[in-house]
């Protein structure tokens, strides 16, 4: 009997020893740890100066990437790798984990807040149009645009959505992947008007003949809009890291320095928050 008890005890000890010797899978590496280890952030980008600019040497600059780069510098030397896509592919790419973040002038909107996590606002601007010199169709607002016979161009999901919501027929809207495509349509006479954030079109006007086109800023009836860095819904740690770093950047004065260099007003950003723009916690 004692021998039997000893045998059971030995079996139990052996079993425990075997279990203890089995390798326990390591915890999955977080996105933040992976970025730190690899020294690379995979960025989803739709080019729209001054929000985001891809230089000839492949480096990514612009107000949004420069802010993100400054925040993540806390991790050491981190490279921003630009994955350039059309506007409509930014959020799908984020959801498919092709990017760690999107920071390229993506506005915080309630429907987008349901799909992704946004940081606190980074860049705020008002709406603007570029029209032919003298504004021959007399378009001053989106309501005027819809009521006219003008052909309009913008990117998918932004100003395009505003025009559609007001009743503009889809066949009068030419959707483009970026602002350069809209400018090409405007200068070739295929559209009468293009709509983008004011800072974007201020940059565009620097390259257009002043005697052929007019810039209309602060379009009446349109709210201030703010862009932010976006992350996938399962990446709260990365978003929270960015938010904390953004506060530090603002307190240091570096945030204002970056924004003013690209024509943005940092004071506007300080007066609005993510919850207000999302309409709920995000």
C-alpha positions as CSV (number, residue, x, y, z in Angstrom):
1,X,0.0,0.0,0.0
2,X,2.8,2.3,0.9
3,X,4.6,1.3,-2.2
4,X,1.5,2.1,-4.3
5,X,1.2,5.5,-2.6
6,X,4.8,6.3,-3.3
7,X,4.4,5.3,-7.0
8,X,1.4,7.7,-7.3
9,X,3.5,10.4,-5.7
10,X,6.3,9.8,-8.1
11,X,3.9,9.9,-11.0
12,X,2.5,13.2,-9.9
13,X,5.9,14.7,-9.4
14,X,7.0,13.5,-12.9
15,X,3.9,15.0,-14.4
16,X,4.4,18.3,-12.8
17,X,8.0,18.3,-13.9
18,X,7.0,17.5,-17.5
19,X,4.4,20.3,-17.5
20,X,6.9,22.8,-16.1
21,X,9.4,21.8,-18.8
22,X,6.9,22.5,-21.7
23,X,7.7,25.8,-23.3
24,X,5.1,28.4,-22.7
25,X,4.4,30.5,-25.8
26,X,5.8,34.0,-25.5
27,X,3.3,36.9,-25.3
28,X,2.5,38.4,-28.7
29,X,4.7,41.4,-29.4
30,X,2.8,44.7,-29.2
31,X,2.8,47.1,-32.1
32,X,4.7,49.6,-29.9
33,X,7.4,47.0,-29.1
34,X,7.6,46.0,-32.8
35,X,8.1,49.6,-33.9
36,X,10.8,50.0,-31.3
37,X,12.5,46.8,-32.3
38,X,12.3,47.3,-36.0
39,X,12.9,51.0,-36.0
40,X,10.1,51.5,-38.6
41,X,6.5,52.7,-38.6
42,X,4.5,51.6,-41.6
43,X,2.5,54.7,-42.6
44,X,-0.6,54.8,-44.8
45,X,-0.3,58.0,-46.9
46,X,-2.5,59.8,-49.5
47,X,-0.3,62.7,-50.7
48,X,-1.8,66.1,-50.0
49,X,0.6,68.9,-49.3
50,X,1.0,70.4,-46.7
51,X,-0.5,67.5,-44.8
52,X,1.8,65.0,-46.3
53,X,4.6,65.3,-48.8
54,X,6.7,62.5,-50.4
55,X,10.1,63.9,-51.4
56,X,12.0,62.7,-54.5
57,X,14.4,60.8,-52.3
58,X,11.5,58.8,-50.7
59,X,11.5,60.7,-47.4
60,X,8.1,61.5,-46.0
61,X,7.5,65.1,-44.7
62,X,4.5,67.4,-44.2
63,X,2.7,68.6,-41.1
64,X,1.1,65.3,-40.1
65,X,4.2,63.0,-40.6
66,X,6.5,65.6,-38.9
67,X,4.2,65.6,-35.8
68,X,4.1,61.8,-35.8
69,X,7.9,61.6,-36.2
70,X,8.4,63.9,-33.3
71,X,6.1,61.9,-31.1
72,X,7.8,58.6,-31.9
73,X,11.3,60.0,-31.5
74,X,10.8,59.1,-27.9
75,X,11.4,55.5,-29.0
76,X,14.8,56.4,-30.6
77,X,15.6,56.6,-34.3
78,X,12.3,55.5,-36.0
79,X,11.9,55.6,-39.8
80,X,8.5,56.5,-41.3
81,X,8.0,54.2,-44.2
82,X,5.4,55.7,-46.7
83,X,2.8,53.4,-48.2
84,X,1.2,55.7,-50.7
85,X,-2.4,54.8,-51.6
86,X,-5.6,56.5,-52.8
87,X,-7.7,58.2,-50.1
88,X,-10.3,55.5,-50.3
89,X,-7.7,52.8,-49.4
90,X,-6.4,54.4,-46.2
91,X,-8.9,53.0,-43.7
92,X,-9.3,49.6,-45.4
93,X,-5.4,49.3,-45.3
94,X,-5.4,50.2,-41.6
95,X,-8.1,47.6,-40.9
96,X,-6.1,45.0,-42.8
97,X,-3.0,45.8,-40.7
98,X,-1.0,46.9,-43.7
99,X,-0.2,50.1,-41.8
100,X,0.7,50.9,-38.2
101,X,-0.9,54.4,-38.5
102,X,-2.4,56.8,-41.0
103,X,-1.3,60.5,-40.6
104,X,-2.0,62.3,-43.8
105,X,-4.8,64.8,-43.3
106,X,-7.5,62.2,-42.5
107,X,-10.4,64.2,-40.9
108,X,-12.1,63.0,-37.7
109,X,-15.7,62.2,-38.7
110,X,-18.3,60.3,-36.8
111,X,-18.6,57.4,-39.3
112,X,-14.8,57.0,-39.4
113,X,-14.7,56.9,-35.6
114,X,-16.8,53.8,-35.8
115,X,-14.1,52.1,-37.9
116,X,-10.8,53.4,-36.4
117,X,-9.2,54.9,-33.4
118,X,-8.2,58.6,-33.8
119,X,-5.7,60.5,-31.8
120,X,-6.6,63.9,-30.4
121,X,-6.9,66.5,-33.2
122,X,-3.6,67.5,-34.8
123,X,-4.4,69.8,-37.8
124,X,-7.5,72.0,-38.2
125,X,-8.6,73.9,-41.2
126,X,-11.6,75.4,-43.0
127,X,-13.0,74.5,-46.5
128,X,-11.9,76.3,-49.7
129,X,-12.5,76.2,-53.4
130,X,-10.5,77.1,-56.5
131,X,-12.5,78.4,-59.4
132,X,-11.7,80.1,-62.7
133,X,-10.7,83.8,-62.4
134,X,-13.7,86.0,-61.6
135,X,-15.7,83.0,-60.4
136,X,-17.9,82.9,-63.5
137,X,-20.5,80.6,-62.0
138,X,-20.8,82.6,-58.8
139,X,-20.2,79.6,-56.5
140,X,-19.6,80.8,-52.9
141,X,-21.0,77.8,-50.9
142,X,-21.7,74.1,-51.3
143,X,-25.4,74.9,-51.7
144,X,-24.4,77.2,-54.6
145,X,-22.3,74.4,-56.1
146,X,-25.2,71.9,-56.0
147,X,-27.6,74.4,-57.5
148,X,-25.3,75.2,-60.4
149,X,-24.4,73.2,-63.4
150,X,-20.7,73.1,-62.4
151,X,-18.5,70.1,-62.6
152,X,-16.7,69.5,-59.3
153,X,-13.6,67.5,-58.3
154,X,-12.3,66.3,-54.9
155,X,-11.1,63.1,-53.2
156,X,-13.5,60.3,-52.2
157,X,-15.2,60.6,-48.8
158,X,-14.5,64.2,-47.9
159,X,-15.8,67.2,-49.9
160,X,-17.3,64.7,-52.3
161,X,-19.6,63.4,-49.5
162,X,-20.6,67.0,-48.5
163,X,-21.7,67.7,-52.1
164,X,-23.6,64.4,-52.4
165,X,-25.3,64.9,-49.1
166,X,-26.6,68.2,-50.3
167,X,-28.1,66.6,-53.4
168,X,-25.4,67.0,-56.1
169,X,-25.7,64.4,-58.8
170,X,-22.8,61.9,-58.7
171,X,-22.2,62.4,-62.4
172,X,-21.2,66.0,-61.8
173,X,-18.4,64.9,-59.4
174,X,-15.1,63.7,-60.6
175,X,-13.4,61.8,-57.8
176,X,-9.6,61.8,-57.8
177,X,-6.9,60.0,-55.7
178,X,-5.3,63.2,-54.6
179,X,-5.2,67.0,-55.0
180,X,-2.9,66.8,-58.0
181,X,-5.5,64.9,-60.0
182,X,-8.1,67.6,-59.2
183,X,-5.7,70.3,-60.3
184,X,-5.1,68.5,-63.6
185,X,-8.9,68.4,-64.2
186,X,-9.3,72.1,-63.3
187,X,-6.4,73.3,-65.5
188,X,-7.6,71.2,-68.4
189,X,-11.1,72.6,-68.2
190,X,-12.8,69.3,-67.4
191,X,-14.1,70.6,-64.1
192,X,-15.1,74.1,-63.0
193,X,-14.3,74.0,-59.3
194,X,-12.2,71.9,-56.9
195,X,-12.8,71.6,-53.1
196,X,-10.2,70.8,-50.4
197,X,-9.1,72.2,-47.1
198,X,-7.8,75.8,-47.2
199,X,-4.2,75.0,-46.4
200,X,-4.1,72.5,-49.3
201,X,-5.4,74.9,-51.8
202,X,-3.2,77.7,-50.6
203,X,-0.3,75.5,-51.5
204,X,-1.9,74.7,-54.9
205,X,-2.3,78.4,-55.7
206,X,1.4,78.9,-55.5
207,X,1.7,76.8,-58.6
208,X,-1.2,78.2,-60.6
209,X,-1.3,81.3,-62.7
210,X,-2.8,84.0,-60.5
211,X,-4.5,85.7,-63.5
212,X,-6.4,82.5,-64.3
213,X,-7.7,81.1,-61.0
214,X,-9.2,82.4,-57.8
215,X,-8.9,80.9,-54.3
216,X,-12.1,81.1,-52.1
217,X,-11.3,80.4,-48.5
218,X,-13.5,80.0,-45.4
219,X,-16.4,78.7,-47.4
220,X,-19.6,79.9,-45.7
221,X,-21.6,77.2,-43.8
222,X,-18.8,74.8,-43.5
223,X,-17.4,73.9,-40.1
224,X,-13.8,73.8,-39.0
225,X,-12.4,70.3,-39.7
226,X,-9.6,68.6,-37.9
227,X,-7.3,65.7,-39.0
228,X,-5.6,63.3,-36.6
229,X,-3.5,60.2,-36.6
230,X,-5.6,57.1,-37.0
231,X,-5.0,53.6,-35.7
232,X,-6.8,50.2,-35.9
233,X,-9.4,49.5,-33.2
234,X,-7.2,46.8,-31.7
235,X,-4.3,49.2,-31.3
236,X,-5.3,51.3,-28.3
237,X,-1.8,51.1,-26.8
238,X,-0.3,52.8,-29.9
239,X,-3.0,55.5,-30.0
240,X,-2.6,56.2,-26.3
241,X,1.1,56.5,-26.7
242,X,0.6,59.0,-29.5
243,X,-1.8,61.0,-27.4
244,X,0.5,61.2,-24.5
245,X,3.4,62.2,-26.8
246,X,1.2,64.9,-28.4
247,X,0.7,66.5,-25.1
248,X,4.4,66.6,-24.4
249,X,5.0,68.0,-27.9
250,X,2.5,70.8,-27.3
251,X,3.9,71.6,-23.9
252,X,7.5,71.8,-25.3
253,X,6.5,74.3,-28.0
254,X,7.6,72.0,-30.8
255,X,4.0,71.3,-31.9
256,X,3.4,75.0,-32.6
257,X,6.7,75.2,-34.4
258,X,5.8,72.3,-36.8
259,X,2.3,73.6,-37.5
260,X,3.2,77.2,-38.2
261,X,5.9,76.1,-40.6
262,X,3.2,74.5,-42.7
263,X,0.7,77.3,-42.4
264,X,-1.6,75.8,-39.7
265,X,-2.8,77.6,-36.6
266,X,-2.0,75.6,-33.4
267,X,-4.5,77.7,-31.4
268,X,-7.4,76.3,-33.4
269,X,-6.4,72.7,-32.5
270,X,-6.3,73.5,-28.8
271,X,-10.0,74.5,-28.8
272,X,-11.5,71.2,-29.9
273,X,-11.2,67.5,-28.9
274,X,-11.7,64.1,-30.4
275,X,-14.9,63.3,-28.5
276,X,-16.6,66.4,-29.8
277,X,-15.7,65.6,-33.4
278,X,-16.6,61.9,-33.1
279,X,-19.8,62.6,-31.2
280,X,-18.9,60.0,-28.7
281,X,-15.9,58.4,-27.0
282,X,-13.4,56.8,-29.4
